[in-house]
Amino acid sequence: MLYTIAVLAHVLFFLTLGSLHYRRKVEAIQDPKKRAEYTLPLVQGIFRRILKAAHVTVEIEGMENLTSIPKDEGVLFVGNHRSYFDVIIAYTLVDRPTGFIAKIEMEKLKPLKRWMDELGCLFMDRSNLKQSLKVIITAIKQVREGQSIWIYPEGTRAEGETELDMETFKEGSFKVAEKTGCKIVPVSMIGTRGILEAQFPAIRPQHIKVRIGAPIEMKTLDEEAQKHIGAYVQAKVKDDLQTLLAETTD
């Protein structure tokens, strides 16, 4: 329970006293893009401290696949999703302002929502087609302006027994890449479910392995792959998960 208490202490500080301290500086910046650029390292700092408090270590492969893309170029990050900690880890590795498409229920967490707004996160009500379409249109606009977006195309956290147990990637999730022509960056993680969900509510130390895959450009794919881009990207993510698992067992 000590790890759980330590993590909760960091989260509460960030959302209360830390929020009061930093938000004045953030709100003084008028340009949304510059606000996101200023906010990102602040959030990365607290998330790294949360991981340290939880005794979670992260090993990253393929960082060159991301750093080879100009930082002012918006991309669509796509990942497998097994834990709340996926987002925390994701923010520690991105090198550019990035907003997540989150479920609408996250809007109710007002202290957290304020920070998510500054980072360019969007909130989707998957039961409301009209609202979901508006979110996708906003995401397209953000990517065209150089803001990156991170999605979990499964639509929820997978609860399967193994790392390879994923929900089907929803094809509609890739409209952002289809309409903007931006690069799709697949990101695969193993071990995150063992931090919290496997023994909820206790937090346990864990070593996480992450693989950033080679960027995918839809225009370079054949017609069949473009038509089923969700399945295509999911296959790439699954291949990278298998690689990470093989390295773990060696």
C-alpha positions in Angstrom: 0.0 0.0 0.0 3.0 2.3 0.4 3.3 2.7 -3.3 -0.4 3.5 -3.6 -0.2 6.2 -0.9 2.9 7.7 -2.5 1.2 7.9 -5.9 -2.0 9.4 -4.5 0.1 12.0 -2.6 1.7 13.1 -5.9 -1.6 13.2 -7.7 -3.3 15.3 -5.0 -0.4 17.8 -4.9 -0.5 18.2 -8.7 -4.2 18.8 -8.8 -4.3 21.2 -5.8 -1.3 23.2 -4.7 0.8 22.4 -7.7 -2.1 23.4 -10.0 -2.6 26.7 -8.2 1.1 27.5 -8.6 1.5 26.6 -12.3 -1.8 27.6 -13.7 -1.2 31.3 -13.2 1.8 31.0 -15.5 -0.1 28.9 -18.0 -3.1 31.1 -18.2 -0.8 34.1 -18.9 0.1 32.6 -22.3 -2.5 33.6 -24.9 -1.5 31.4 -27.8 -3.0 27.8 -27.4 -0.1 26.1 -29.1 2.5 27.9 -26.9 0.4 27.0 -23.9 0.5 23.4 -24.8 4.3 23.6 -25.4 4.7 25.2 -21.9 2.3 22.7 -20.2 3.8 19.5 -21.7 7.1 19.5 -19.7 5.2 20.4 -16.5 2.9 17.4 -16.9 5.8 15.2 -17.9 7.7 16.2 -14.8 4.8 15.2 -12.4 4.1 12.0 -14.3 7.8 11.0 -14.1 7.6 11.6 -10.3 4.4 9.5 -10.1 6.2 6.6 -11.9 9.2 7.0 -9.6 6.9 6.9 -6.5 5.3 3.8 -7.8 8.7 2.2 -8.5 7.8 1.8 -12.2 10.7 1.8 -14.7 10.2 2.2 -18.4 12.4 0.9 -21.2 11.8 2.4 -24.6 12.8 1.0 -28.0 12.5 2.8 -31.4 12.6 6.3 -30.1 14.4 7.2 -33.3 11.1 6.5 -35.2 9.6 9.4 -33.4 12.5 11.9 -33.3 13.0 11.5 -37.0 9.7 13.3 -37.5 9.9 17.2 -37.2 8.5 18.3 -33.9 6.2 20.8 -35.5 4.5 18.1 -37.5 1.3 16.7 -36.0 1.1 12.9 -35.9 -1.5 10.3 -34.9 -0.2 8.1 -32.0 -1.9 4.7 -31.8 -1.5 2.3 -28.9 -2.8 -0.8 -27.2 -4.6 0.0 -23.9 -4.5 -2.1 -20.8 -4.1 0.4 -17.9 -4.8 3.9 -16.7 -1.0 4.1 -16.4 -0.7 3.8 -20.2 -1.5 7.6 -20.5 1.0 8.5 -17.8 3.8 6.5 -19.5 2.8 7.9 -22.9 3.2 11.5 -21.8 6.7 10.8 -20.5 7.9 9.7 -23.9 6.3 12.1 -26.4 8.5 14.9 -27.8 5.8 17.2 -29.0 2.5 18.7 -27.7 0.0 15.8 -27.7 -3.6 15.6 -26.8 -5.5 12.3 -26.0 -9.0 11.6 -27.2 -10.6 10.6 -23.9 -14.0 9.3 -22.9 -16.6 12.0 -22.0 -16.7 10.9 -18.4 -13.2 12.4 -17.8 -14.8 15.9 -18.1 -16.3 15.5 -14.7 -12.9 15.5 -13.1 -12.6 19.3 -13.3 -9.0 19.7 -11.8 -7.7 17.1 -14.2 -9.8 18.4 -17.1 -8.2 21.9 -16.9 -4.7 20.4 -17.5 -6.1 18.1 -20.3 -7.6 21.1 -22.0 -4.2 22.9 -22.0 -2.6 19.8 -23.6 -5.2 19.7 -26.4 -7.1 16.6 -25.1 -10.6 16.1 -26.5 -13.5 14.3 -24.8 -15.7 12.0 -26.8 -19.1 10.6 -26.1 -19.1 7.4 -28.1 -22.9 7.1 -27.6 -23.5 10.4 -29.4 -22.6 10.2 -33.1 -23.0 14.0 -33.6 -20.7 14.9 -30.7 -18.2 12.2 -31.7 -18.0 13.7 -35.2 -17.4 17.1 -33.8 -14.5 15.7 -31.8 -13.0 14.1 -34.9 -13.3 17.4 -36.8 -11.5 19.2 -34.0 -8.8 16.6 -33.9 -8.3 17.0 -37.7 -7.9 20.7 -37.3 -5.4 20.3 -34.4 -3.2 17.9 -36.4 -3.2 20.2 -39.4 -2.0 23.0 -37.0 0.9 20.8 -35.8 -0.7 19.4 -32.7 -0.4 15.6 -32.3 -3.3 13.3 -31.2 -3.1 10.0 -29.3 -5.9 7.5 -29.7 -6.7 4.0 -28.3 -8.7 2.5 -31.2 -9.9 -0.4 -29.0 -12.2 2.2 -27.4 -11.6 0.8 -23.9 -9.0 -0.9 -21.7 -8.5 -4.6 -22.7 -8.8 -7.0 -19.9 -7.5 -10.2 -21.5 -5.2 -12.6 -19.7 -2.2 -11.9 -22.1 -0.6 -8.8 -23.6 -1.8 -10.0 -27.0 -5.5 -10.0 -26.0 -6.8 -6.8 -27.6 -10.2 -5.5 -28.6 -10.6 -4.9 -32.4 -9.2 -1.5 -33.5 -12.2 0.6 -34.7 -11.7 1.7 -38.3 -13.4 5.1 -37.7 -10.7 6.0 -35.2 -8.3 6.6 -38.1 -10.3 9.4 -39.8 -7.8 11.9 -38.5 -5.0 10.2 -40.5 -7.2 9.6 -43.4 -8.3 13.3 -43.7 -4.9 15.0 -42.9 -2.4 12.5 -44.4 -0.5 12.7 -41.1 1.9 9.9 -40.1 0.5 7.1 -37.8 3.0 6.2 -35.1 2.2 2.8 -33.5 3.2 2.5 -29.8 3.1 -0.9 -28.1 3.4 -1.4 -24.3 3.7 -4.5 -22.1 3.4 -4.8 -18.4 1.2 -1.8 -17.6 -1.7 -3.9 -16.3 0.5 -5.2 -13.6 0.9 -1.8 -12.1 -2.7 -1.4 -10.9 -5.5 -3.3 -12.6 -4.1 -6.8 -11.9 -4.5 -6.2 -8.2 -6.7 -3.1 -7.9 -6.6 -0.9 -5.9 -3.0 -1.7 -4.9 -0.1 -0.3 -6.9 3.0 -2.6 -7.5 6.4 -1.9 -8.9 6.7 -2.9 -12.5 9.2 -2.8 -15.4 7.4 -1.6 -18.6 8.7 -2.1 -22.1 7.6 0.2 -24.9 8.3 0.0 -28.6 7.7 2.9 -30.9 7.1 1.5 -34.3 8.0 2.9 -37.7 5.7 5.7 -38.9 2.9 4.6 -41.3 1.7 6.8 -44.1 -1.6 5.8 -45.5 -0.8 7.2 -49.0 2.0 4.7 -49.3 -0.3 1.7 -48.6 -2.2 -0.4 -51.1 -5.9 0.1 -51.5 -6.8 -2.9 -49.4 -4.6 -1.7 -46.5 -6.0 1.8 -46.7 -9.6 0.4 -46.6 -8.8 -1.6 -43.5 -6.3 0.7 -41.9 -7.4 -0.3 -38.4 -6.7 -3.9 -39.0 -3.4 -3.0 -40.7 -2.2 -0.9 -37.7 -3.4 -3.4 -35.2 -1.3 -6.1 -36.9 1.8 -3.8 -36.6 1.1 -3.2 -32.9 0.6 -6.9 -32.3 3.9 -7.7 -34.1 5.7 -5.2 -31.8 4.1 -6.7 -28.7 5.3 -10.1 -29.8 8.8 -8.7 -30.2 8.7 -7.2 -26.8 7.4 -10.4 -25.2 10.1 -12.5 -27.0 12.8 -10.1 -25.6 11.4 -10.5 -22.1 11.5 -14.3 -22.2 15.0 -14.5 -23.6 
